[in-house]
Amino acid sequence: MKKGLTYLLVAGVMVASLATVSFAMKTHEGMIKGEVTKIDGEMVTVKDAEGEEHMLHVDPESSKKEGEITVGAMVEADADDKGHAKSIKVEAMKEMDKDMKK
């Protein structure tokens, strides 16, 4: 009986963990415009004007890239329903925008 309850508890914890990971890896489809806040390998996180973060996969072989993608860059990306960037274009650097306003 105790063994069965232990298995049930472990299974419940695993399901909850997978749901959390799935929610954290939320992807977005369509045009995304905002600031690059993080780059982790081929994954690029973009924060839009509403403060929502979008995680995009930028494939070096299949994603069309214009400009150098760096943290702080303002970008516009076209993503598919799985979060793969079909294209990503650097619009400006945030620091450059601040300098131009002075």
C-alpha positions as CSV (number, residue, x, y, z in Angstrom):
1,M,0.0,0.0,0.0
2,K,2.8,2.4,1.0
3,K,4.7,1.6,-2.2
4,G,1.6,2.4,-4.3
5,L,1.1,5.7,-2.6
6,T,4.8,6.5,-3.1
7,Y,4.6,5.8,-6.9
8,L,1.4,7.9,-7.1
9,L,3.1,10.8,-5.3
10,V,6.2,10.6,-7.5
11,A,4.1,10.5,-10.7
12,G,2.1,13.6,-9.5
13,V,5.3,15.5,-8.8
14,M,6.6,14.6,-12.3
15,V,3.4,15.8,-14.0
16,A,3.5,19.1,-12.1
17,S,7.2,19.6,-13.1
18,L,6.5,19.0,-16.7
19,A,3.6,21.4,-16.7
20,T,5.8,24.1,-15.1
21,V,8.5,23.6,-17.7
22,S,5.9,23.7,-20.5
23,F,4.5,26.9,-19.2
24,A,8.0,28.5,-18.8
25,M,8.9,27.6,-22.4
26,K,5.8,29.4,-23.8
27,T,6.4,30.4,-27.5
28,H,4.6,32.9,-29.6
29,E,3.6,33.0,-33.2
30,G,3.6,36.0,-35.5
31,M,5.5,39.3,-35.5
32,I,7.4,40.1,-32.3
33,K,9.0,43.4,-31.7
34,G,11.1,44.3,-28.6
35,E,14.4,44.2,-26.8
36,V,16.7,41.2,-26.6
37,T,17.1,40.4,-22.9
38,K,18.9,37.1,-23.1
39,I,20.7,34.9,-25.5
40,D,21.4,31.2,-24.7
41,G,22.9,29.4,-27.6
42,E,20.2,29.5,-30.4
43,M,17.5,30.6,-28.0
44,V,16.8,34.4,-27.9
45,T,14.5,36.0,-25.4
46,V,12.7,39.2,-26.6
47,K,10.7,41.5,-24.2
48,D,8.0,43.4,-26.0
49,A,6.5,46.8,-25.2
50,E,3.9,45.2,-22.8
51,G,6.7,43.5,-20.8
52,E,5.9,40.0,-22.1
53,E,8.9,37.8,-22.8
54,H,9.0,35.7,-25.9
55,M,11.4,32.9,-26.3
56,L,12.6,32.3,-29.9
57,H,14.7,29.7,-31.6
58,V,17.1,31.4,-34.0
59,D,18.5,28.6,-36.2
60,P,21.9,29.6,-37.8
61,E,20.9,27.7,-41.0
62,S,17.3,28.4,-41.6
63,S,16.5,31.7,-39.8
64,K,17.0,34.8,-42.0
65,K,19.0,37.3,-39.9
66,E,19.7,41.0,-40.5
67,G,22.2,42.6,-38.2
68,E,24.1,41.4,-35.1
69,I,21.8,40.0,-32.5
70,T,23.1,41.1,-29.0
71,V,21.5,41.7,-25.6
72,G,20.0,45.1,-25.6
73,A,19.3,45.1,-29.4
74,M,15.8,46.2,-30.5
75,V,14.6,43.5,-32.9
76,E,11.6,42.5,-35.0
77,A,11.0,38.8,-35.6
78,D,8.6,36.7,-37.5
79,A,8.0,33.4,-35.6
80,D,6.1,30.3,-36.4
81,D,3.7,28.5,-34.0
82,K,6.5,26.5,-32.5
83,G,8.6,29.5,-31.6
84,H,11.1,29.2,-34.5
85,A,12.2,32.5,-35.9
86,K,11.6,32.6,-39.7
87,S,13.4,35.9,-39.7
88,I,14.8,38.4,-37.2
89,K,16.0,41.9,-37.9
90,V,18.0,44.2,-35.7
91,E,16.2,47.6,-35.7
92,A,18.5,49.4,-33.3
93,M,20.6,49.1,-30.2
94,K,19.0,50.4,-27.0
95,E,22.1,52.3,-26.0
96,M,22.2,54.0,-29.5
97,D,18.6,55.1,-29.0
98,K,19.5,56.7,-25.6
99,D,22.5,58.6,-27.1
100,M,20.4,59.9,-30.0
101,K,17.8,61.4,-27.6
102,K,20.4,63.5,-25.8
